Amino acid sequence: EAGVTQFPSHSVIEKGQTVTLRCDPISGHDNLYWYRRVMGKEIKFLLHFVKESKQDESGMPNNRFLAERTGGTYSTLKVQPAELEDSGVYFCASSHGDIATYEQYFGPGTRLTVT
Amino acid sequence: QKEVEQDPGPLSVPEGAIVSLNCTYSNSAFQYFMWYRQYSRKGPELLMYTYSSGNKEDGRFTAQVDKSSKYISLFIRDSQPSDSATYLCAMERSGYSTLTFGKGTMLLVSP
């Protein structure tokens, strides 16, 4: 069974540009999460989808971040316009809807560098 | 005060040693406690989870939770060089599905 996949693995963009990150969860997992780790800090929650609905987006830093999960399958996270402080590693995780959601499976992350 | 405190290390031990990794937390609402292992340039991998207080053992790994002290531990017996990684504690409140992480402790096991 394939794990959580993320694309791209690394992105370098200039301040003011737009970047879109993609996450493909484990097949059949209704729950999809986005997390971010800024250098020197802990991994922090951004938002949680249940199928295509946003269950909790309390961790989204501001309105420059837009997450979508059309059709309840893969998800995208768009940053527009990117700022220097957006640099970090963005992780996606998924969990099965019928199993306690603390069993989250993480992807390898997308390393975003804003210059 | 951060919700979860974890010493970043690095913690260096010889092969075969018993390793003790710890986290403290401040939010008494946390009910689920997880340990993740993360190798360089990889995503966190769930090692163990425990509900409320108590111990849980899985092979060479033992997780302990002491809710009265707000303190959790992960013990690794007979540590191996392949155990060298960053170990992250994470916690979740009952009824919520978001994880709150510690910063992670880097463990180095030398042959």
Interface residues (C-beta under 8 A of the other chain):
Chain A: V4 N31 Y33 Y35 K41 E42 I43 K44 F45 H48 Q55 D56 S58 G59 F91 A93 S95 A100 T101 Y102 E103 Q104 Y105 F106 G107 P108 G109
Chain B: K2 V4 Q6 Y32 M34 Y36 R41 K42 G43 P44 E45 L46 Y49 L88 A90 E92 Y96 S97 T98 L99 T100 F101 G102 K103 G104
